[in-house]
């Protein structure tokens, strides 16, 4: 099994989910983004036809800097550019195929704060790029600035597309079963002041729900700030205030979702996977005899699926590895505890809105409360802590290794540890899980202290 930092260690520009970093610094300066666009354009130009790339973005201020730099790079390499404006990441994956583009691009740093930004790429099939393709792009970026330039008559043209949001709205609505209705269901939707701030409330309203929208006033700085799937307190309070039946929290680029029940309690990706997996299995829609998740998935999910006669296949952390395993095993449900759920009957990447619609479909069909429908199992006590480091590799330090070994001994067969470096931030993530919550807390805290000491 590949760790998420294992492949990233071979690359200098790409991480586990495209290119990401502090805006206007490092890899995210206009000059480097221009070089990136030129290199990607060279890789994806195949044949004599007019090549096209579609570009979407979230609501970060730095998108106004990154979009034209990418556009110039693609046009210089001879690719026509279609600018789609603020749209969710899954919309870009879908529209890459729908518009018969050679390449799709999403400018976003997902759940990160506004001062970060990133670039995600989709091939013509709507899937994220392979490790081999990313390495080839990095190799071409090292060439001189004049290499690979298109001749003057062959420069790319640039066009803005105005109806891209409407296309995605209809796509998302089609993922909701026609036999069901959201009439009389009150929904609070939190769009994290991000990419879905227009399309998500529209989809829910057009399907019949009574909609209260929050996190729909982006100003370039407030994406993910105290709203969205990584800061659910605002949603929880809104659900209680408006006496809603359900709350839906997306992240900045809307490829993740966290659900909130009518009692103001959150429902994470593990519970969502359990619900969709079991309901699809009951209807005969589930493929592959189980679901795919990562090493971070709760043991409670695994035990629940076993009781349903279903399997749980674990991968390294990162949706690309989940998607890869789903494709290899011909499976159609996978995801992560963070709420990044992939349903490849509908799309090639995580789609927070489409996932929420699958949850709502079960709620509408069963006519029971969200708290009854969505809580499929009691999770094992689990604790995740992040430790920021400034350089080097703390996980190779002898003291840290000793602390990890001691923690594994303490947990024994009644728990487990997953310790890894983030592929997108300078963080060591320490996750412990087991039957005894106090013991898990002690073990995780001791390992974090060891990491902090050497960082």
Secondary structure, 3 states (H helix, E strand, C coil): CCCHHHHHCCCCCCECCEEEEECCCHHHCHHHHHHHHHHHHHHHCCCCCCEEEEEEECCCCCHHHHHHHHHHHHHHHCEEEEEEEECCHHHHHHHHHHCCCCEEEEECCCCCCCCEEEEEEEECCCCECCHHHHHHHHHHHCCCCCCCCCCHHHCCCEEECCCHHHHHHHHHHHCCCCCCCCCCCEEEEECCCCCCCCHHHHHHHHCCCEEEEECCCCCCCCCCCCCCCCCCHHHHHHHHHCCCCEEEEECCCCCCEEEECCCCCEECHHHHHHHHHHHHHHHCCCCCCEEEEECCCCHHHHHHHHHCCCEEEEECCCHHHHHHHHHHCCCCCEECCCCCEECCCCCCCCCHHHHHHHHHHHHHHHCCCHHHHHCCCCCCEEEEEEEECCCCCHHHCHHHHHHHHHHHHHHHHHEEEEEEECCCCCEEEEEEEECCHHHHHHHHHHHHHHHHHHC
